[in-house]
Amino acid sequence: MAARQFRRLQGLFCVYKPPGVHWKLVRDTVETNLLKDLNASASRRVPREVRYLLAQDSTEHEDAPKALTLSAASVPALSEHPLVTGPDFQRIRVGVGHRLDAFSSGVLVLGVGNANKALNDLYNSRVTRDYTVEGVFGSATDDFSNQGRVIERSTYNHITKDKLEKVLAMLQGANQKTLLMYSRVDMRTQEAYEMAVQGLLGPEEKSVPILLGLRCIRFEPPNFTLEVQVLNETQKYLRKVIHEIGLELRSTSVCKGIRRTRDGCFTVHHALTHNQWTAAEVMNAIQQYHATKRRKSVTREQNKNSELHMSVSPGCLVD
């Protein structure tokens, strides 16, 4: 039973990392919970063995000498007892994908067992990630967050939503040029056009962080919230973006919170919360991931066959 559960735990899933918690603590907690649940289900019976035990014959007279006899008895094999050998599962490898620092929260992709190779492929791929980033106008700190040491204060009454959106458009346009530069594709070709339409343009190798999408979803000065789509980012980079937005608006701003809502195909709706970090919930999440992967593979194959069928013109067929 436990061995079958362990085999079903091979795969990718995601959890929701709360703010203020290091990603290593999240990984270690998940790993501990998985080992605890697996060993609880591994109700291994202690084998028994036959031993010959010495016993004294009981006689009617207490003063009479007592003879020693051997008697066969079935006793537990203490060398196989769990208190001696330890639990059946003592280590399970849990890997981490694109990490989140302690300041940030949101989707954190984990891999169990053999899925760590797929996790490395995901980490090295050019999948995009979505964030919800909160900022506050009026101050600047040494680490670009609202928890850092304040080094400057400024006014923000002159900032409007229109001015903010113009700055966001300027930043996005500059990053689009960076994306084209790192894509290493001739923009004058049909291939480049088709890749751009399908959203496949991206850096061939690791590049600088690139903002692919940037829009304001809440503006209530001094607070504002941005929805960000990005490649090859760090959370420190996102906090710096908030700082630079404040400077472009002739003010200052700090980052109040970062929440990752998507990492590749994993969204916040798939993320397991702290009370769901159990073997049963993880197995269910991994099975859903495999099922979604199979459906996407079938859909891609069907689309490929459809395009191939459409490309064959009836006039080209020879009787």
N, C-alpha and C positions, 0 to 999 in steps of 0.2 A: 504493500500500500504506500509506504513512505517513499520507496524507490520510484514508483510510478509517478507520485506527486513531484519528485525531484526532476524527473525527465520533462514533465509538463511545465516546469519553471524556466525552461531554456527559452529566452526571448527578450524583447524590449517592452518597456512600459514607462509610464511617467507618473511622477508624484508632484504634489503641490508643496513647494518649499516656502515656509512662512518667513517673514522678514525677521532679521535679528538672529538667525540661526545659520551656522556655517554649513556648507554643503557636505562636508565630511561627516558631521554629526547626523545629517539626514541619511547618508549612505550607510553609516554604521548602525543606525537604528533599524533601518529596513533589513539589513543583513542579520542582525540579532533576532528580529521578529521571525524571519524566515527559518532560521535554525531552530528557534524555540518551537515553532509550529510543526516543522518536519519531525523533530525528535519526539514531540508529544504524540504524533500519529504512528511512530515506529514502535509499537507495543511489542517489543521483542521478548519472547519467553526465554527464561534462563534454562539451559539444558540441564538435565540431571544425569548423574553417573552412579554406578554401583561401587560402593566402598565396603570393605570388611572392617568392622569395628570390634574392638576388644570389649568383652563384657564379663562380669563375674557371676558365677552361678550362685543362686540363692539357696542356702541350706537351712535345714531346720534348726541346727545348733549354731549359735552365734560364734562360739569359740572354735568351731571347726574351720580348718583352712579352706579358703574359697578358690576354686579352679577358674582359670581364665579361658574363655571360649571366644571363637570368632563367629560373628554373625553378619550376614550380608544386609546392606541397607541402601536404599536409593536416596541420595542427597543432592542438593543443588551444586552444580559445578561453579565454584566460586571464582575460578579464573575467567569465566565467561559472564560474570555478573556486571551489569551496567555501572555499578559503583566502582568496579575495578577497571573495566575497559574504557569507560567514558561513554558519552552519547554516540549514536550511530553516525550522525552528521556533525562534524566538528568545524568544517569550513565550507563556505559557499562564496563564490566570487561575485561581487556586485560592482559593476563598473559605472562610471558617470560620463555623460555626454558633455554638451556645452554647459559649463558651470555657471553658477550664480554666486555673487559675493554675498556676504552676510547682510548688507544693506538692502538687497533686492529680494523679491519674492516671485513666485509663479512656477511655470512648467519646468521641471527638471527631469530629463530623460535618463533612465537607468537601464542597465542590461544585466542579465543573470547568466552565468555559465558560458556556454559556447556563443551566446549572443554578443559577447564583448567584441568579437571581430566586426559584427554588423555595427556595433556602437562606434568603433573606430572609423568605419567607412562613413557613418553619419557625421562624425566630428570633422572629417576631412573633406566632406562634400560641400557644395555651395548652396545648401538649403537656406532659405531665408527664415528670419525670426521676427515675430511681432511683439511689441511692447506697448504698455500704457505708462507714460512718464508724466509725473506731476512736478510742476515748478511753481516757484513763488518769486515775484518781483520784489525789489527793494533792498537786497543785500547780496554780498559776495563773501564766500568763505574760502579757506585754504584748500579744501578738498572738493569744492563745488556742490556739497550737500548741505542740507539745513542742520546737520549735526556737527559741522566743522567750526573752526574758529573764525569769527566774523572779522573781515579785514576792510570792509567798505560798506557804506549804506548810501542809498540814493532814492530819488523820487521816481514815481512810476505813473503819476496821474495823466501824463501825456500819451500813454500807450493805449491804443485802441485795437480791437480785433482785426480790423483791416490792415493796420500796420504790422501786426504779428503775422498775419497770413502772407503778406508780401515778403517778409523775411524768410518764412518757411519755404515759399516758392523759390526764392533765390538760393537757399541752401540745397534744396532738392535738385535744382537745375545744375548746380556746380557738381553735385555727386553723380548726376547722370553722365556728365562728361568723364568723370573718373571711371565710371562703370564701363563706358565704351573704350577707354584707353586700356583697361586691364583685360577686356574681353578678347583682344587679339583677333578680331574679326574685321574684315574689310567691309566698312559700312556701305559701300557702293554695290555690293553683291545682293543677289536674290536670297542667298542663304542667310545673310544678316537680317534682311527684312522679315523672313519667315521666323527666325529665332526671336526677333523682337516682338512679333505678333503673339507668339506662343509663350512669351515671358521666359525664354531660355537663355537670354544673354546674361553672362556672368563671368567673373574672373576665372581664368584657367587654373591658376594656382592661388595660394594664400595671398591676399592683398591687404591694403589698408581698409579700415572700416568704410562701408559705403551705405549711405542712406538711400533706400529705394522708394520709400513713401513717408510723408511727413504731413500731418494735418492736425488742426486744433479741434478737439471735440468738446472742450469746456473752457469758457473764458469768463471768470469772475474775479477781476483784479482785487488783490494782488495774486490770486491763484489762477493757474491755467493748467490744462491737461492736454497732452499730445498723444496721438496714436502714431507709432513709428514702426516701419518695416525696414530691416537692416541686414547687412551681410558682414561677417567677420568682425563683429563688434565685441567690446567689453562694456561692462556696466560703468566703468570709469569714463569711457568715451561718451556714453549717453549723458552722464552728468555734465561733462564738458560742453556738450551740445547745448544744454540748457543755459550754461554760463555764457556761451557765445551769443545765444539769442538775445540775452539781456544786454550785452554790449552793443549788438547791432541796433537795438532799439534805444540807444543812448541812456541805458539804465544798467541795473545789475539784476541777477536772478540766481537762485539756487535750486537744486533738485530736492524735492520732498519725498519722492518715492518712485521706485521702478518695479513694474510688474510684467513679467513675461507671460504673454497669453497664447503664444504658439511657437513651437520649435519643429520646423519641418511639417510632418503630417500629424504631430501630437499637439492637441489644443488643451486649453484649460478645462474643457468639458471632460476630457479623458483622464485628467490628473486625479490621483488618489490622495485624499486628505489624510491627516495624521492617524485618525482612528481606522483607516482602511489599509494601513501598512501591515497586512497579514498575508499568509501564504495563500489562503483561499481567494482574497481579492486580487492579489498579484497574478495568480494563475488565470483568473477570469479576464483581467486586463490583457495579459499576454495572448490568450486565445482570441480575443477581439482584434488585437493587432494583426495576428496571423490571418484571420478571416478577411480583414480589410485589405491586407496585402494581396491575398489571392484574388479578391474581387477586382482590384485595380489591375492586376496582371492580366486577368481575363478580358477586362474592358480594353486595355491597350492592344491586346492581340486581335480583338474584334475590330477595333478602329483601323489597325494596320491592314487587316484583310479587306476591310471595306474600301480603304484608299487604294489598295492594289487592284481591286475589282473595278473601281471607277476609272482608274488610269488606263485600263484596257478598252480601247475604243472598238465598237463593233465592226468598223470599217477595216480594222487591222487583222481581223480574224480570217484565216484561210480555210476554205472547205477542203 
